[in-house]
């Protein structure tokens, strides 16, 4: 069996709406490069707010 990985070892991104970091999930493995939002709430608010600047 594979070893468990700690959350600190996983890839992370910043949400485009709220700017909070979110971490890789197994269900996103095939589309990780397309994931932009941390939650359904942020996805629904994407057009209502100014995008957070990424550095």
C-alpha positions as CSV (number, residue, x, y, z in Angstrom):
1,X,0.0,0.0,0.0
2,X,1.1,3.6,-0.6
3,X,2.0,5.8,2.3
4,X,-0.4,8.5,3.4
5,X,0.7,12.0,2.4
6,X,0.3,14.9,4.8
7,X,-1.7,17.9,3.7
8,X,1.5,20.0,3.8
9,X,2.9,17.7,1.1
10,X,0.0,18.1,-1.3
11,X,-0.1,20.6,-4.2
12,X,-2.1,23.7,-3.5
13,X,-3.6,26.6,-5.4
14,X,-5.3,29.9,-4.4
15,X,-9.0,30.3,-5.1
16,X,-9.7,33.0,-7.8
17,X,-12.7,34.4,-5.8
18,X,-11.8,34.4,-2.1
19,X,-8.0,34.0,-2.3
20,X,-7.9,31.1,0.2
21,X,-5.5,28.3,-0.5
22,X,-7.0,24.9,-1.3
23,X,-5.3,21.5,-1.7
24,X,-5.2,18.7,-4.2
25,X,-7.9,16.1,-3.9
26,X,-8.0,12.7,-5.4
27,X,-11.3,13.5,-7.3
28,X,-9.5,16.4,-9.0
29,X,-6.5,14.3,-10.1
30,X,-7.3,14.3,-13.8
31,X,-8.4,17.9,-14.0
32,X,-6.2,19.6,-11.4
33,X,-4.9,22.1,-14.0
34,X,-8.5,23.2,-14.7
35,X,-9.6,23.7,-11.0
36,X,-9.9,27.4,-10.1
37,X,-12.3,27.6,-7.2
38,X,-12.2,26.1,-3.7
39,X,-15.9,25.5,-3.4
40,X,-19.3,25.5,-5.1
41,X,-20.0,28.8,-3.4
42,X,-17.0,30.5,-4.9
43,X,-17.8,29.0,-8.3
44,X,-21.3,30.5,-8.2
45,X,-19.9,33.9,-7.1
46,X,-17.2,34.0,-9.8
47,X,-19.0,36.7,-11.9
48,X,-20.1,38.8,-8.8
49,X,-16.6,39.7,-7.6
50,X,-13.3,41.1,-8.9
51,X,-10.7,38.3,-9.4
52,X,-8.0,38.1,-6.8
53,X,-4.6,39.0,-8.1
54,X,-2.2,36.1,-8.3
55,X,1.5,36.7,-7.8
